[in-house]
Amino acid sequence: MAQRIRKTILGKKLGMSQMFDESGNMIPVTLIEAGPCTVLQVKGIAKDGYEALQVGFDASHKDPNKPKAGLFDKVGCETKRMIREIPPQEGHELEEGQDFNLSLFDGVEKVDVQGISKGKGFAGTVKRWNHHIGPQGHGSKSKRTIGSTGQSQDPGRVIKGKKMAGQMGSAKVKVRNLKVVNCDVEQNLLIVCGAVPGSPGSYLMVEESL
């Protein structure tokens, strides 16, 4: 059974706010500027070996490098800050240079949002993995240490995937099945219930939930 192609659009996180439902309950929401996006290249099986749309989002005032400048000149659009590949959109024959907006998500009730999480630098296991702390009495030397990491002589090494201190955040994260509260096509504004990865101003990829 072939997997259904999901509607996809690029966007930017504007920030969080709150709204009230019909019962008067407060719900946290995230405001996303979704689209408009410009199709930069249509990839096909005959030439590229797969089908996809290369799209650009958010105008940039910086001069692009030569390959990107040639791509933008060929399509006839302004420089874009974010360029990604998305699946072909069913029911929409999009061509190079054509724009599409949030009207693509008309009728969509839930979405998956993917972005880069906030970077928190080097962190220990207590903060990074929510480990318990050790004894806090005077003289204790193991309050926030990692504890045992190896297995003595067998296998005599640290197993891959061991939860240890390291870089926290600044990773690709996808939040699934977020309820769509409002979809304003005229203002390119998508409001979803809950939080999404990244800080205000960071770029996102919004997909229809399966």
C-alpha positions in Angstrom: 0.0 0.0 0.0 1.5 3.3 -1.1 1.9 5.9 1.6 -0.2 9.0 1.2 1.9 12.2 0.4 1.5 14.8 3.1 0.8 18.5 2.5 4.0 20.4 3.4 4.9 24.1 3.8 7.8 26.0 5.2 7.4 28.6 8.0 8.8 30.7 10.8 8.0 30.6 14.5 6.7 34.0 15.6 6.2 33.1 19.3 3.7 31.7 21.8 0.5 33.1 23.1 -2.7 31.8 24.7 -6.3 31.4 23.7 -9.6 30.4 25.3 -11.8 27.5 24.1 -15.6 27.4 24.2 -15.6 26.3 27.8 -13.4 29.2 28.9 -10.3 27.0 29.4 -6.9 28.7 28.6 -4.9 26.8 26.0 -1.2 27.6 25.0 -0.7 28.2 21.3 2.1 28.9 18.9 1.9 31.4 16.1 3.6 30.3 12.8 4.2 32.4 9.7 3.6 29.7 7.1 4.4 30.6 3.5 4.2 31.9 0.9 6.8 29.6 -0.7 8.2 29.6 -4.2 9.0 26.5 -6.2 12.6 26.8 -7.3 13.0 23.4 -8.9 10.8 20.4 -9.9 12.8 17.2 -9.6 11.6 14.1 -11.5 12.5 10.4 -11.7 13.9 10.6 -15.3 16.5 13.2 -14.5 17.1 13.1 -10.7 15.9 9.6 -9.8 13.2 10.8 -7.4 10.3 13.2 -7.3 10.4 16.3 -5.1 9.9 20.0 -5.1 12.7 22.4 -4.1 11.1 25.4 -2.5 12.3 28.6 -0.9 10.8 30.7 1.9 11.5 34.1 3.4 13.1 36.9 1.4 16.8 37.7 2.1 18.6 41.0 1.6 22.0 39.3 1.4 23.8 38.5 -1.9 23.7 34.7 -2.5 26.6 32.7 -3.8 26.9 32.0 -7.5 25.0 28.7 -7.7 22.1 30.0 -5.7 22.1 33.3 -7.6 21.8 31.4 -10.9 18.9 29.4 -9.4 17.0 32.5 -8.3 17.7 34.2 -11.7 16.4 31.2 -13.6 13.2 31.1 -11.7 12.9 34.9 -11.6 12.3 35.3 -7.9 14.0 37.2 -5.1 16.7 35.6 -2.9 15.3 33.2 -0.3 16.8 32.5 3.2 15.4 29.0 3.6 15.6 26.3 0.9 14.2 22.8 1.4 12.9 19.8 -0.6 9.4 18.7 0.0 7.3 15.9 -1.6 5.1 16.7 -4.6 1.7 18.0 -3.4 -1.2 15.9 -4.5 -3.9 17.8 -6.4 -1.6 20.8 -7.0 0.5 20.9 -10.2 3.2 23.3 -9.1 5.7 24.6 -11.6 9.1 26.4 -11.3 8.6 30.0 -10.2 5.1 29.4 -8.9 4.1 30.4 -5.4 1.8 28.5 -3.0 0.5 29.6 0.4 -1.4 28.3 3.4 -4.5 27.6 1.4 -2.9 24.2 0.8 -3.8 23.3 4.4 -7.5 24.0 4.0 -9.4 21.4 6.1 -6.2 20.0 7.8 -7.0 19.4 11.5 -3.6 18.2 12.8 0.0 18.9 11.8 3.6 17.8 12.5 6.1 20.6 13.1 9.9 20.0 12.6 12.6 22.5 13.6 15.9 22.9 15.4 15.6 23.0 19.2 17.2 25.6 21.4 20.9 25.0 22.0 21.8 24.8 25.7 25.5 24.1 25.4 27.4 21.4 27.3 25.2 19.9 30.0 25.6 17.2 32.6 23.4 14.1 32.9 21.2 15.6 35.6 20.1 18.4 33.3 20.4 16.6 30.0 18.8 13.2 30.9 17.0 14.1 34.2 19.2 11.7 36.3 18.8 11.7 40.0 21.4 13.4 42.1 23.6 11.7 44.6 24.0 12.3 48.4 24.1 15.9 49.4 25.8 15.5 52.8 29.1 17.1 53.7 32.0 15.4 52.1 30.0 13.9 49.3 31.8 13.9 46.0 29.0 12.4 43.8 26.2 14.9 44.0 25.9 15.5 40.2 28.4 13.0 38.8 27.4 10.4 36.2 28.2 7.4 38.4 29.2 4.0 36.8 29.7 4.0 33.0 31.5 0.8 32.2 31.0 -3.0 32.8 34.4 -3.9 34.4 36.1 -6.6 32.3 33.0 -7.8 30.3 32.7 -6.2 27.8 35.3 -3.8 29.2 34.0 -0.7 27.4 31.3 1.9 27.4 28.2 0.8 25.5 27.1 2.9 22.5 24.1 5.1 23.4 25.1 5.5 27.1 23.5 8.6 28.5 26.4 10.8 29.3 27.2 14.5 29.5 27.4 16.4 26.2 25.9 18.9 23.9 22.2 19.6 24.8 19.7 20.9 22.3 20.5 22.4 18.9 19.1 19.2 17.3 16.4 18.4 14.8 13.1 17.8 16.6 9.7 16.9 15.3 6.5 17.5 17.4 3.6 15.4 16.1 -0.2 15.7 16.0 -0.5 19.4 17.0 -4.1 20.6 16.7 -4.7 23.4 14.2 -6.5 26.2 16.1 -6.7 28.7 13.2 -5.5 28.9 9.6 -5.5 32.5 8.3 -4.6 32.4 4.6 -4.7 36.2 4.1 -2.1 36.8 6.9 -0.2 33.6 6.3 -0.7 32.8 9.9 -1.0 29.2 11.3 -2.0 28.8 15.0 -1.4 25.4 16.6 -2.1 24.2 20.1 1.1 23.6 22.1 4.8 24.3 21.7 7.1 23.8 18.7 10.9 23.5 18.6 13.2 26.5 18.4 13.2 30.1 19.5 11.1 32.9 17.9 12.4 33.6 14.4 13.6 30.1 13.8 12.5 28.2 10.7 10.1 25.3 10.7 8.7 22.6 8.3 5.0 22.0 8.8 3.5 18.8 7.5 0.0 17.3 7.6 -0.3 14.6 10.2 -0.9 11.1 9.0 
